[in-house]
Amino acid sequence: MSDFPEKLRQAMHEKRCSPADIARATGINPSVLSRYLSGANKPSSDNIIVISQYLNVSPEWLLSSSDAPESLKKNQAISSATDPLLKIIEVQEELIMNLQKQVKEWEDWKASSKDRHAKGKGKADLAISKNKNTLRIDTTRKRKK
């Protein structure tokens, strides 16, 4: 993993981006990226994946000692069934889409529920106001003589 800083610099140069660009796009703290570039820290596997996706290179290339760049576009020819990492990412994306759909459905239901509640409350308020006009209860106290 000692070649990681060099590979990272090379990929950044090819994409013409700065560490700040990577930090904004990936959510990785700029000081953490600085330590990766200096070789002081080794990146986590999660950070390697997000950096490689942003730079459009494979995680394997970032970690390898070979000099031949390998973009993700070239790796997409590999079927997802043969690459467990791609299969995991594919399943996660599908789960995220399903969750987003469920959240949208829940928010729609919640909004319609508020509308139904407001209509029902309006009807109840109307009935109460009609009853107030027709029902008069004498609440005054009669004095004893």
N, C-alpha and C positions, 0 to 999 in steps of 0.2 A: 504494500500500500504506500510505499515511499514515493512512488511516481505520481500519486494522486494530485499533488499541487501542480506539477508540470502539465499533466493532462487537463486539469481544470483551467489553467492559464491558456493552454492551446485552444481548448474549446471556446473559451471566452473571446479569444482573439479572432477565431474564425466566425463567430456569431457577432462580433463587434459589440460586446456588451461589457458593462462594468460590474464589479461586485455589488454595487448599489442596485443595479438592474435585477440581478439575481435575487438579492434580498427582498426587493419589493414583490417580485413575481412568485417567489417560493415561500415567503414568510419566515425565512431563516434570518436570524439576527446578523446584521453586518459584521459585528465583532467576531461572531462564530466563523463567518466566511473568511475573515482576515486570518484567523488562526488556522483554517484549512489551507489557505494559500501559503502561509509561512511554514506549514508542516508541523506546527506545534500541537495540533489536535487532529485526530482521525475522525472522519465523519461517520455518523450512524448510518445504518442501512436505509432508513427512511429518508434521510437527507441526501444520500447518494442517489436514490431513485428520483426525488423531486428535482434535484440539480440536473440529472441526466435528461429528464423529460424536458426541462426548460431549455437546455442547451442542444436538444435533439441529438443526443449521443446515447449509446447504450451504457448501462451501469458497468457492464463487463469491460468495456473499452476504458472507462475512467479509471478502473482499478488495475488494468493490465499494464504490462511493461512494454508492449509492442507500440510502434509508432504509427501504425496504420489506423486512421480514423474510421469509425464505423457508425453511421447515423442510424437512428431508429427507423427511418424510412426503409433502409436496406433490411433491417431486422424484421420488418413487418411481413416479409415474405415467409418467415418461419411460421408455421401454423401454431395457433394458440394451444392446441392440444399437446404439442411437443415442448412447449415452454411453460412451465408451471407459473412463473411470475406473470406472464402475459395473461394466462387463464385467471389468475387471482385478480388482476386488475380489471379484467373484463367482467368478472362476477361482481366485484365491488361497484363498478359503474352501473351495472344493472340494478343492484340493490339500492344504490343512491337514487336512481331514477324512480324506482318503485316507491321509496320513502317520500320523495318529493311529490309524487302523484297522490299518495295517501294524505300527506299534509294539506295539499290543495283541496282534496275532497273534504277533509275535516273542517278546513277554514270556510268552505262554501256551506257546509251543513251548519256550522256555528253561526254564520251570517244569516242564513235563512231561519234558524231557530230564534235569533234575536228579533227578526221581522215578525215571526209568528207570535212571539211573546208580546211584542209591542201592539200588534193588532188585537190580541186577546185582552190585554190590559186596557186598550182603548174602548173595547166593547164593555168591559166591566165598569170602567169609569162612567161611560154613558148611561148604563143601567142604574148605577148608583145616583147619578145626578138626576135622572128621571124620577127615581124613587124619592129623592129629597124634596122634589117639587110637589109630589102628590101626597106623601106621608107627612103629616104634621103631628108631632108628639108634643103634647102640652107638658112642658117641664117646669112650669112656674109652680111655686108652692102656694097652696091655699092657706090663708091665715085662719086661725081658730078664733072664734068670737067668744 
